[in-house]
Structure formats: C-alpha cells, structure tokens
Amino acid sequence: MGSRSTRPGSQNGRSGGPDRTDPERNLGAAQQDSGLWGPSTASPELGPVTRIGQSFLFQDRRGSVRILHRDENMDPSVSMDIDSRIPMDFVSQRRDSAPTTPIQRALRSLSIPLERLHIMKGHMIQDMCKGLSRQTHAQAKVRMLPTYICSTPNGTEKGNFLVVELCQSQVRILLATLYGDGNMSPHMVYKIFDLPEGITRGEGEALFDFIAQCVSQFLAETFSSDTSKPEERIPLGFVFPFTCRQTQLDKAELLSWSKGFSCSGVVGKDVVQLLQSAINKQEVGANGTGSGNGTTATGSHWLSPWRVWKSSEITSGQLSQVDIVVVMNDTVGTMMTCSTEGRTCEIAMVADKGSNCCFMAEAHLVETADETSGRMCVNTEWGCFGDDGTLNDVFTPYDECVDVESSNPGEKRFEKMVGTLYLGEIVRHALIALTAEKAVFVGTDIAVLKEKGVFTMQHILDIVNNEDGIDDAKRILELLGLQASERDCSRVQQICRAVMGRAATLHAIGLAAILSYMCQTRNMETLMVNVGVDGELFGNYSRFEEIVMSVSRLLSPECKATLLPSRDGSGRGAAMVTAVALRLAAQRREVNEVLAPLRLTRADLEKVQALMREEMDRGLCKETNATASVRMLPTYVSHTPDGTERGIFLALDLGGTNFRVLVVHVKEEGISMASEIYIIPAAIMQGTGEALFDHIIDCIIDFQMKQNLVTDMLPLGFTFSFPCQQLGLDKALLLTWTKGFSASGCVGQDVVQLLREAAQRKQHAGMEVVALVNDTVGTMMACGYDDPKCEIGLIVGTGTNACYMEEMRNVGTVEGDQGRMCINMEWGAFGDNGCLDHLFTHFDKVVDDTTINPGKQRFEKLISGMYLGEIVRQILMVMTEKQLLFQGKLSPKLQTRNIFQTKFLSTVELNGLPLRQIQAVLSELELDASFEDTVLLREVCQTVSLRAAQLCAAGLAAVVEKMRENRGLDELSVTVGVDGTLYKLHPCFSNNLQKTLKDLAPKCNVSFLLSEDGSGKGAALVAAVASHAANAME
C-alpha cells in the first residue's frame, strides 16, 4: 500500500481502448469483450453482432462487415466472444448444452450470463439489508459494519494531522497539513517502515509496539524541538485494514485477521486502545531516533525531500500527546481521499489483494448503530458474500481448489474470486486442469505448476495488458520451465483474461447493488455519484474501469457513477477523516452551546411540574384565583358520557369566519353525524350583535330544514371559541372579541342569551341551548363517549390548553362540595407571572417580543404550533451568524418573520425522509443547504419540538398526579382525549410527550385517545349529558 503502481497509458492512467459507453458489446459473458477474448493472434477483434441462424454478422473496428460461422473448427475465444454479444436467451440456451472442447468448458465456467448477474446483484442487496438490520445482522454474510463517519470533507478543514497506516508488509506514517482552501493543496510528508519478518504472526503486543516505535521515530525526524509547545495535542487517524466491529469513531474491536496476519491477543480487543497504550509506553530517546528498547525500523526511506517542518508546533518529545481520534479501514480512507478538490465521493471500492466497498448510507437504516439522523459510512465487508452458498453455481472447480488450499476454507469466497492474492492461483489450477485434459502443455512436465504461488498476479498483468501478450505468455511460461506452443500461449492468455474479466465483473455486481440500494433508499429516480477506487487490480489492470462501468450500467441503468482514482492510497483519506472529525467536534461544541438552554433536564421538568401544581392550586382557590397565571375556570360540566345517552342533538361551532352546524344522532349502536359549513360575511362580523346572532339562527333554521328537523325541539351544545367568563353550563359572558370580530352590543353580555333572543326574534322553537363549552372540554367529552375513563382533555395545535375533572370540594370559585366538575385550565398563560422566566431562552424572548401580546400566554409560546417554527428560525439565524450553517450566508427569506412554518418541523423530522427532501424545504427559503446543514437543521427542529413535548408532559404530569392524590389512589388509570395538529401530525411529538409523562408520573397509567371532532361532536355530547342528567332529576 505504500507504493502502488501507476497506471500506464493516457492521462487518467488508462491505456486507450474501445468506447466505454457501449454496454451491448459485453452481454452474457460477464463483460468479457475483445480485450478479454481478443485481440490475439487467434481471435479477431470483433464489433457489433447480428445473429442469422448459426452465422454471425460482425462489424469490426475498421467498419468492415464480416460473416463468421459457428462450427467445431471455430477458435474457442471467438466462439465465447460470440456468446458474450448475442441476446441473453441464446446464452441461456448455450449453457444448457455442453461446450465441445476443454478450453471452451473452462472459459464458459469463468463466464457469467447477464441474467445471473442480475440475480447475484439481488442477492447482494438482500444480504446488505440483512447486515443493516439489528435482527438479522448476525446471520448476514455482508456484514455492513457502521464506521460512525457521518460527514465528508467540506474544504474548510485545516491543521496538522498524523496518520498511521498498517499495510500488507509495511507501516506508513504520514503527516498532512490542510489550509482550509478546499483541500486543493494539502502538504504531506510520509515515511514507510518495513514490518520485521514474522511480526504479522507473532504477539499482538509486539506489532503495536513496533507501530508506536515508528510513530516515535517519525516525529523525532520530522519536527524540530525549538518551535514546540508542550501542551499541543497531535490528532492521529489509524488505518487498520481488517474486519472490525466499530462502536464509535475511536473504538473498534477486531473480529478476524486476514491477508496473512494472525497476531495473538488481538481478536476481540479494541485496536485503538492497543495502539494508544503502545504509544503511551514509548519515550523518545535523547537523540530522537529510536525507542526506549533500542529497536529501530528497518528499510525505512523518505518519500519527501524535507525533514524539518519549521511551522510545526509539535516536538518529538511529545509522543505522549498523540491522541487517536479515528480508526478506519483502507476502503473508508479511499473514499475520503477522493472527497477532496471540490468533489464529493460517497462510495469507495478497493480492488486489491482483498476486496471491499463502503458507502454513505441513510443513518436511520443502519440499525446496528444508534445514529438516526443524516448519513453514515458503512463498511460492507463484502468479501464474505456467498459464504452461505449463493455463489455455488458460479464457483468453479478452480475456485474450490484455491479455497481448500487457503488458510480459511469456506470463508470469504467472494474475495477469493476477485482478490489479487488469489487470481494467480485460480489461473494455476485452471492450467493444471486443462493439462490433465490435454488441452495445453501436451507432453510437457508441469510439476512447477503444482507449486503454490508460482503463477503471480504480475504474470497475469503482463499477459493481459499488452498487445504482445502472447509473447509475454511465452516468456513467462519459459521462465517457469514450461515448454509452451503458440496455441498453449494463446489459451493461457484466454484463461488469464477470463479470470481477470470475471474479477472486474464481480466488482461491478457489488457496485451495482450499492448504487441501486442508494438510489432506492434516497427515493431518487436517478442517482449520480462519485466512486473512489484504489488497489492493485484497479491500478494495474487496464480493462478494469471499462468492465466495471459497462456492467454496472447494465445492472443499474438508473445510476450514473464516476470512478475517481485514489491518488494517495488511504493515507490522505485518513488525514481527511481525522480533520473532519476534529472540525465536527469543534462544531459540535458550538452547536451544543447554542442549543443547551433548550435542552431540559429531568430536574428542569420536575420543577415545571411543581410550578404547574402550585399555579393550579392558586387558580382553584377563591382568594388567589385573580393572581394565578393558570385560571382554572369552572365549566359547569359535571359528568362525562357513560354510554347510556340517547337522542338527537344539535351542535354549533363558532370560532372564526366560518362556522358549523351539526346534528348528532346518539344511538345504542353508536354515533352518526351530519354537518354543514356556513360563512359569516365581514359586514356581519363587524356589524351589530343582533345581526350576527340573527344570521346564525337563519343558518340553523336552514340546516334543520335540510335535515327535516324543523318540527323537533332539539338540545344544542354551543362551542364558542372566544374569551368568556362562564357562570353556568348555559351562561357565559363575552370578555372580548378576537379573530376579526367586532360586533357591537356583545362584550359583557351572556352569549347564550343573545342566541336565545335571536331565536325568539326569528320565532324559531326548534332548538334549546343547554350548554356552552370550549374546544378542550368538547375534546374530552367526544373521547369520553368512546372511553368512560377519559377525564382529561388536551389541545396541542395552533394553541394549547387542557381541562380535567376536579373534585368539587377543591373548586373554591364555585359553591358546592359534592361530585366533580370539569375545569378549563387555560394553561397557555402559565408563566405569565414570571415563574417560568428561568426557562425562557434568548430565542423565546425574541419571539415573544414580536407577538401581538408580549408577556402573555408564555407557556403556549413554548409549546404550540403557532410559535415553534419561529423559534427554529431564530436559532437558524444565530447559527448562520456563527458560521455553523449555510456557509454563514443569511438569505433574505430566512430573515422574514414567521417564514419558517411549524409544518416544516413535521416534514424535517420525518424518520427516513431523504435529506434531499429536507434540502427542498430549505430551497423554499432560498437557502443552499449542504448535507451537513440538513442534518443540523433536523437537530434544531428535534430540539425545539422535544422541549415542547416535554413541557406539555410536565404540565400534564401535574394534572394526573393531582387527580391521583385527590382520589387517594396508589395508582391512577386515566385517559386523555387529545386534539390538535401538532399532536396529530408531528411525527415525534406524541411519543416524546407520552415517554416524558411516564417518567414524571410513574404512578399514573395514562392512555391517549385521539378526538375525532371535539368542537362539534363534543359539544353535542355535552348537550346529551346535560339532557340526560336533567331527565334523571325529573
């Protein structure tokens, strides 16, 4: 990994080749095109194909048309090339018939038809989903390990970052300096240390001690001591390319060794802690060139012309100041390396001795991690794909031999088909089998082929990459002691190309599975994404990129991937991960500082609960009612429905420019309703009281006529949503008009009497007003019909309020001690006397100051939907000013009061909502939001809505605890009838409220029942209960 080969040929490291955008040229034989099966001395370079019977019409690269006939004399490579180009139904047919020659059988076994590729892709996606699920993770072969990396570089990272990269046979130490310039010109110096012989199979402690010694020597040789500052901490990123279970950025437990490593005492341990302990043990010697025990790194050499970095503030004596910030594998490092220079990379694939892929998954789908917001990089560990048998039908006898001879038979079968550690072995076993069938090396001693490792990856590359590959094959085979004919060389080349082409194709299957999964889980019609790629197979096989791109486009046509070559292995990426981790840590500290005042502790909520209880008692007491912030108004509703109510009832719901008239049929089998909406013209709203109530009666008459109810005298429940002083169930004095009403002659009058007088003027005797209620009481009554235990009403919508059944002996503002009465708390004004000032944040004060009633309804302004969006907007502006959001740029729209509606909170907090849809919400505010911005916006919304739910729960806890104590119960079971858009539509509010209530009132078993129509059905039921009680008294 320290010195990857460069790619020959064109500017991007690739040799020239055919058009990579033509997928049809590689159908069937798993992208094994003319570069795989030709050109060679025996196989013509073929272009597009048309089948005519057993003849095939080709257009070659020069445009000439040729006709070839399939027969027994056709060269096997040409026959296989034909199979790769014709429609899939013919390929499937050909697979049913046995190839005629051993070489054809060998090549056919190494090819995979397109339909099988689709099946394999589907299996990969299924196993990915299993790996992400908490329930099935343990059974999944594609492990899908969370990395806890939730962000890619944004170009603002700056500082000095140390990297330790454990490679196959080396340790690389790298120091990167970032300047916050978009990561366009990072300054890097690094040094490579060869691993001592045998250390990879010795004690784990020795391995980590050696790595620590390498760090010590690197620091000693790189930094001058005269510019040091002892307090400086050195952040370090650790690249550990083995399968680990990661539980946080800097904690990873090794699950298994691979790639020839088998150090004892490491599996099951946290590798970060092992390295940190080894580093902490080291003491740099006086000369700064070695460790305490005198051991020095062997074979080290500089890859930078300079040693002393005068700008550094780190000294060689500060090894104890090294802090491991993150741990990752080389795949994650590759992704981060490619996420520089102004481009975002969300997938990385390493095609090396082993094979792996990682990608940015939606965090809420990664069930094995606690993170639920934004995205998280997931390390697929796809090398084990197929260990459950799903690859058995494409696992050749040559693969079986390689598997049996490996150190872990039956494991990592996918990796053994694609990793460069194994490809030479696959070719070797294929040649052994062909020799046994006398297809190659007839009469030649092949004893050398029975030596494991004799046929290397470099041999394959020399044979498949060059135009004179036949000559290279002959040279290589002769060097191995094999006497090969030209036909033997041609067939060896065909086998090498088949093995390499299959490896590239299998990588494409995995990539296509990830692309389609990302596209589906982000709810996108088309996905465009950058894929960072590294490794020996990618770097040195000239056809790798072409095959991967063509096959992945065939399998995932809805996705467009761009491969980005990694310029510096994973070391540079590890520095980026470390830098991003520190940037996010600094940002997190600032975000927490902004949001801390809105985050309530249990002690805070207990205090709110106690204060609510005090204000409730003050509101119930006749002597203190006038100064209480919670008014505790008697409603004169003394019973909830018991299910025996029967009859036909009218309801009138007046609360705005429109009003409803309803008829409610209460029968033994249930309730049925009919209603109609009527408009109140502006002239009537602002005219006289007589005209207003006459209009209402006209509408009631119209409704009763349409319902054929004119001749009936029906009880009516009146929902009147304006401030009133209620003096009886059917008597309430209007305190003031709101909502645009200003009808004269009404304020200070009994609104029920005004309605009755209008009915007399209209000579309408078809109704009798028996009760006036507000919407909160109506909600309790509507739910009380369905659940007799419903004795609390709660509204959490544009505003908020609660009511409950209080013992009459505690209601000092009404005469009588027997029974119960529903108390309308009007708790929105809780805190108007200053008792909640300690909870009011800067944001709350700004919002309060800009309302039409500053200093009033303060509890409501912390909870209700009318204000939450504006609180969020105030927070977003402060965070933008602090450069935490939107690159510090405030849009004019964001500076507009009330532009951020509360419905946006519900949208943003939807679990599983793709981040691009959150970006769409922000685009309405003319904000260009990054991925990180959307994650932070969601956190702000969650903080504000959670606080609202918790405060509501604290108020409700005071209510249920008072009811329990009133009744002398060890445990209270009660139901809350609830209505309001915030409670009903916000995805988290109800759960947060119920969870907090259970914590604050553990002795109360509280159920919640959604109201279907509190202001209509509830008002009618109040009338029904009142009528039922009156009839009982008579």
TORFI-392042 format. One record per residue (C-alpha): x, y, z. Coordinates in pm, whole numbers, plus 50000, padded with zeros to 5 digits. Each point is the difference from the previous one (the first is absolute). Example, Ala and Ser with C-alpha at 12.3 -4.5 7.8 and 13.67 -1.06 7.14 Angstrom:
BEGIN
512304955050780/501375034449934/
***
This chain:
BEGIN
500005000050000/502965023050044/500995000049634/497104992049769/500814995949635/499045028049767/497684992649713/501535000449651/498625017749701/497795030649978/499715029350236/497764981650244/502384971050010/498074978049757/501164987349666/497855008249701/497114976949923/496564996849842/497095022450090/499094993350365/496445011549961/498804971049783/498484974150233/498804976249730/503494989349908/500384980850325/496744981550057/499934964850134/503574991250073/500325024250282/501595028349808/502614977349842/500455020449684/502635001549734/502535010150260/499294967950190/499524975749718/502095020149752/501725015649825/502524972149962/501644981749718/497144975249999/496975021950064/498895029449783/498985032950166/496224999849961/497415027550016/496165000150003/498394966649917/496814988549825/498994963450017/498644981949692/499454963450087/503454986250083/501685028149808/500985033150148/500355033849830/502695021950157/501245035149945/503635002650096/501775030350145/500865012649653/496354998849888/500364969549775/497214974150006/500964963650053/498024967850026/501134972050228/498444965550034/499884980750323/501474965649952/502314976050175/503065015749839/499205035050128/502605013150240/498634997150356/500725036450079/497935011349701/497194976150094/499975013550354/500145035949871/496914992549789/498244986750310/500855032350181/498355021549732/496794982149903/496645003850179/499744983850343/497414974149901/502604984249774/502635001250271/497694981650235/499334974449726/503734995349943/500584994250369/497654970549984/502204983049743/503524989250091/502895018649832/501854977549758/503595005050113/501775002150337/501055036149937/496405009249919/498824983250320/502655018350201/499165033849847/496294993850034/500374991650369/501755033350052/497265019749823/496745011650156/496855007549793/498265033250045/496904985050160/502204983450262/501705033350065/496605015250077/499234971450240/503355004550175/499385037350030/496634992550163/501634975950244/502605026350087/497305025750077/498094974850211/503124992050201/500765037150038/496535005250151/500544970550232/503305014650110/498415033650081/497124985150199/500494995250371/497994967849991/501864983149713/503455015950021/501594969750163/498904977149713/501045023249717/503124992049799/500295035849878/500665014550343/499115036949933/502065013250289/499335035850114/503065022449997/498485029850188/501335022649728/497035022149919/501515027449789/502435005449715/502435029349969/498535034249919/503275017349923/500215020850318/502154974950188/503375013050110/502824989950231/502604972550039/498884963750002/501994968350061/499114966849834/501134964650075/499234975749721/500574962850054/500654983949661/500664964749876/503695000550082/500625035650111/498985027850235/499605034249847/500065031350215/498665031449836/499655036050105/497535021649808/499475037450028/496705014349881/499515037149945/496215003849978/500295007749630/497654973149876/502704973950061/501465009249662/503635000150114/500584978850311/503644998150107/501084964650080/503114982150112/500184963250075/502364971950074/499704962549948/501264974050245/500304963449896/498424975550241/502604976950159/499834964149885/497594978950202/498385028850183/496674995149819/499714965250154/501435007650342/498605016950307/497615028749951/501815020850260/503194998249795/498185012349688/498495030150174/503265007950180/501765000449663/497375023649856/500465023050300/503784999449944/499445010149639/497895029450117/502715009650245/502744999549738/497865018949750/499275028050246/503645001650105/501255003349643/497245023149876/499625027350261/502495023650154/499765004650375/500755037350011/496545008949872/498054976250220/497205006850243/499684972850268/496235003750029/499404992749629/497954968749931/500714980149686/496864985449838/500604966049840/497954979449757/500624962349999/499494980149680/499454964050105/499004979349692/498354970850176/496444991250090/498995017950319/496825006850192/500035037350052/497925015950276/501235035649964/502545019649797/502904990250224/498954965550116/500244968749784/500084963750107/501884976449766/497754972249877/502494980449793/503435002549842/500564995349626/502655006849733/502534977850175/499785016650343/499364978350306/501405018950298/498954985650333/498095018650268/498305024849767/496744984149879/497175012850218/502075029550124/499675037249926/502855006949757/499905037350076/500644993350366/502794975649915/501775026149786/499345028550242/501484979350283/503064991849789/500465036849912/499655010450362/502774975350095/502515014949761/502595025550104/502015016749732/503724996850065/502255029350051/501214998349639/496424997249875/500724970349774/498774969450179/497824985050266/500854991850356/501054964149923/502255010249712/497974983749725/499985019549673/497864996849691/501614981149715/500075009849639/498475034450055/500335025849727/498805035749952/497415008749740/500425037450055/503105021349950/499615018550328/500224988750360/499605029650233/496765019549985/500705033350162/496335010450015/499074970950221/499215004450365/500624963350078/503164985950150/501464965449983/499784998950375/496245002349992/499214964149901/497934997350316/497855028049858/498874979049704/496244993550010/498354974649770/496925017949872/498654975249747/500534964649878/499004988449654/500874974549737/501725007549669/496685000449812/498615028550207/503305018149964/499754996849622/496545015750000/501215029350204/503135004149785/497785004049697/497715024650183/502405028349940/500645026649741/496435012350003/498304966749929/497964977650225/500604962650000/497394977550165/501244965549899/503454984150007/501114966849859/503354983550061/501004973349748/503234987250145/501304968350162/496685000850180/496855017749887/497565022650178/497625028949952/498515027050221/497315026249939/497985027350169/496754983650112/496935016750149/500784999250371/496534989450113/500414967849799/503204990850185/498184983350286/503194986650158/501035035850084/498175025150218/500305028649752/496685006849825/500555033449831/501805007349675/502284974249845/502704976650119/502804983049813/499464962450007/502834975549942/498384971549807/502724973750055/498624983349688/502894975349980/497814974550184/497145003449750/499064965049885/501264981750306/496404988350045/500044982149664/498445026749779/503084999149773/500234962249972/498834999049638/502735024149888/502714986150227/502184979749763/502104969150080/503035023249982/498465022550266/499314969350213/503674990049985/501125035150095/497505000550287/501124966250135/503665010649996/499295033250175/500415006750371/496225004350041/498144974349783/496355008349944/500435036150103/500335031949795/499044981749680/499165031949813/503385014950087/501724968449880/498425004949657/501035036549968/503035006850222/503405002749834/501354977550275/498064971549839/499725006949626/503384984649916/498984968850191/496734997549806/501955001549672/502474974150128/497274975050088/498235006249669/503224991949813/500544968750208/496464988349911/500445008149629/503314981449995/498274969650144/497535001949712/502905004249754/498775034249894/503365017050078/503624990150060/499604966149838/503144979750067/501435026550230/500984995350364/497755023350201/501324991950347/500795036750050/496285008449976/499354979250308/501985024650209/497705024150179/500615036149908/502124992949693/497585018149767/499835035750126/497745029749948/502805017649816/500194970849756/496305004549924/500325037449954/502914996149759/497964975349795/496675018649985/501035036649986/502374999949704/499224996849632/502814974749970/498564980150286/500654967449815/503725007450002/499835009250369/498164967850071/502694980049823/502765018550185/498344994950339/499234963549940/503584993449892/501285017850311/497864975950200/501574970849814/496974992349781/500444992449630/496995017049841/498804999949643/498385030749846/496634983350053/500884994450367/500945036750037/496755011049836/497964978650235/501915011050306/499275035749893/496294991449962/499874985050349/501785030250150/497605023749828/497024979650112/501145000150363/500745037249995/496795008549816/497964979850248/501685017850293/499145034049852/496454988549926/499464988150356/501195033650127/497445015849767/497234978350148/500815012150350/500215036149885/496684997349813/498334985850313/501215029650205/499015025349732/496464986349972/499674997750378/501065036350044/497665011349723/497044981450151/500595010350362/500375036449898/496774998549798/501775012449691/499144992549640/503625004849896/503124998350210/503205017849901/502924992050226/503794999650012/501744967150085/503545000650136/502014969949885/503394986550101/501954967850003/502264978649786/497274986449775/498635034549929/503405016049967/501674974549778/497324982049797/499395022649701/496474987149934/498725001450357/498305033949984/498384992949662/498554966950113/498795013150335/498335030149843/498324980649718/498674971950219/498835023150279/498105021049743/498344968749867/498994988850348/499085034450137/498955021749705/498365024850239/503395009050145/502925018949856/503274994050181/503295017349934/503144981850110/502605021950171/503484985050035/501475003850345/503205020149975/501504990350330/498694966750116/498065004350318/502515021050195/498835033549870/496404989150058/500794990550359/501365035050054/496735013249856/497934978250233/502055012450295/499645036149886/496254996349948/499644983650342/501755029350167/498045025749798/496744983150096/501104997750363/500675037350005/496695006649826/498264976950245/501295020350294/498605032049847/496694983749908/499624986150351/500715034550140/497205014949787/497484972450073/500884993450363/497405024450142/497254981549812/501024965850127/498124992950320/501204977050274/497744978450209/500495024650284/498815028249773/496854980549914/499334990850361/500185036750088/497525008749723/497704972750129/500205013950352/499425035749883/496974989049796/498584982950309/500495031850205/498265021349736/497144975049972/499425002150376/500125038149984/497515000349713/497564977350187/500155020850317/497495028450012/502415023150179/502914995649756/498174993449675/500305035749877/503844999350016/500524964449876/501514995949651/498014967749955/496385011850030/498354966250067/496605011049868/496944979350102/498024987049699/496954987150190/500414967049816/499644975250283/499834967049819/501694982449710/498004977049770/499204965850145/498714984249679/496325000950092/499335033349824/497484998049718/498345024849767/500495026249731/502085030750086/501075031349823/503475015650026/501145034649901/503755006049951/500845037349981/503665009549999/500795019449684/498725013349670/498454966149931/497794981350243/498464965450003/496584987050086/499784963050079/497394974150087/501234970850208/498004967950032/500964981250317/498744964349977/500714967350169/502054988649703/502065031949993/500115036149885/499245013749654/500355036149893/499135024149722/501265035649971/500185030649780/502375029649993/498635035449978/501825032549930/499715031550209/500445030349772/502445026750119/497195025750022/498194977950251/503194992150199/500545037250048/496355011050019/497574996850286/499604971350238/496384995849899/500954996249634/502684974550088/497824977650211/497045003949761/502254987349721/501054970250214/496354991150072/499175002949627/502724975049927/498794976350273/496465001749856/501344993149651/501944970050129/497044985650191/497775003649695/502514981149785/500194972950267/496194998850044/500325009950366/498015032550008/497114986450207/502284985750269/501195018050312/503634988950012/502585006150277/502975020249868/503605001050118/501755032649915/503785000749944/500925036750030/503765005049954/500345034950137/501115011150348/497084996650243/499275000250369/497784969850048/497385003050272/498124968149931/499784971549751/497785021949781/501205034450104/503225017549893/500925036749978/502085010549696/503175016950122/501345011849664/499744992849630/503014985549811/500704985949651/498625030249814/496585001650173/498755033350137/496214996750006/498565026750226/497894994050307/501554966450089/502995005550230/498934995250361/496814982449891/498934963950042/500564985149653/497574971550067/497275025150077/500885019649684/499484968249797/496704992750175/498755035249936/500844996849631/498024967549986/497025017950154/500275028049745/500024973949724/497204981050175/502094968549984/499064974450263/501914970749857/502995002350234/500895005050363/503515011250102/500944978150296/503785003850017/502845022649895/503484984449986/503465006649863/501834976449766/502124984250277/496944988950197/498384988549676/503054978549928/499764983350340/496294993349955/500364986749645/502614974950118/498084993050320/497184984549800/502424973949861/501994995650321/498285005950337/503445004550160/500605031649796/500015028050259/502645023049847/499905020649684/503145012849830/500455023049700/503445003449840/499645017749671/500245036449904/499465006750370/499944977450303/497694993950295/498834972650235/496984991650212/499304972450253/497414987550250/500755016250338/498414991550334/497355026550083/501375003050354/503205014749848/498235025449773/499855030550225/498585022549728/496684980649983/497574991550277/499594963350092/502184971250113/498374969749842/501084982649683/502405012749737/500195027849747/502035003849684/502555027850043/501185019449697/503595006950102/500885026049734/503584989150059/501355019249702/500475029550238/502084978950245/503145020150074/498535034349924/500785008750364/503724993549939/500264965550155/501394985549672/502495027849930/502904976350070/498954978849702/499605028349752/502985000749765/501235028849788/498064985149707/496754997950200/500345036150111/500515012149643/496934980649885/497925012650293/500985036249938/498774998349640/496544985850080/496805020150035/499924992050374/503555002150143/500314985050344/496704981149966/499274963349931/503664992050069/499554962550054/498084998149674/502865017849823/502384972450108/497724971949883/497475007849731/500294997649626/499495037249948/503455007250143/502324970049956/500915008149640/500955035550096/502164987250288/501824977449753/500525029349762/501585020750275/502394971550082/500924995149633/500875036849968/502294999050303/501694968349877/500515015349655/501565030750156/502354976750187/501014983649668/498414967050109/497434999349719/499655009549634/503665011049977/499075029950214/497715014649735/496555012350110/497385000449728/497485028849996/497164975150040/501494984950314/499995034950149/496245002549941/497904995450315/497854968350013/501364987749665/501084967050158/496664983250060/499444973750266/498954975449731/503665000849890/500944984650336/497704970849933/501484995449654/503625002850110/499594975950292/498344972349802/502054968850067/501504987749676/499345031749805/502785002749740/502275029450064/499395013349650/496375006250101/501195020050299/502175019449758/496855006549797/498365015250309/503015022650045/500025009549634/496575015550059/501835023550237/502625006949731/502634981550200/502684979449830/500304972650260/502774974350013/499564964750127/501365010650341/497645029950008/496984977149962/501194977750283/500505030050228/496635014749902/498364967350100/501765001350336/498775035550061/496424990249916/500234969250220/501315020650291/497185025449977/497214974649955/501384977450273/500045028850247/496395008249909/498914963850055/501904997950329/498475032250136/496554988149899/500704967150178/501155018450313/496735019350009/498014968349944/501994982050272/498865026350247/496384993849896/500034962050026/501945000250329/497475024350148/497134977849884/501704969550157/500565017950329/496455014149999/498624965049979/502414984550249/501254974249749/503344982049994/499674998549622/497755019349764/498744987149667/498665027849783/499565008749633/500865033149835/497885010949708/502335019449773/499655021749692/502145024649808/502134999349688/503345000350183/499114969050200/498364982349707/502345008749713/503455004350149/501854966649966/501635000550346/497995023150224/497524974650134/502654973950078/502235025350172/497085013050207/498894965450110/503534988650081/500685030750214/496634997550177/500674964050094/503335010550148/498595029450197/496844982550123/500954963250042/496994992950222/497555010249730/499044977349713/499005025149734/498484990949663/499485024049712/496995000349770/499865021849691/496895021449974/498054997949677/498065032750040/500235016650340/498405033149906/497094983649819/499344965050123/501315009850346/497645029550031/497054977949906/501044974650261/500175027150266/496385007949907/499214962650011/501494995750347/498235031350127/496674988349859/500524965250142/500745014650345/496985023349985/497714971349903/501374978850284/499275027950251/496465003449870/
***
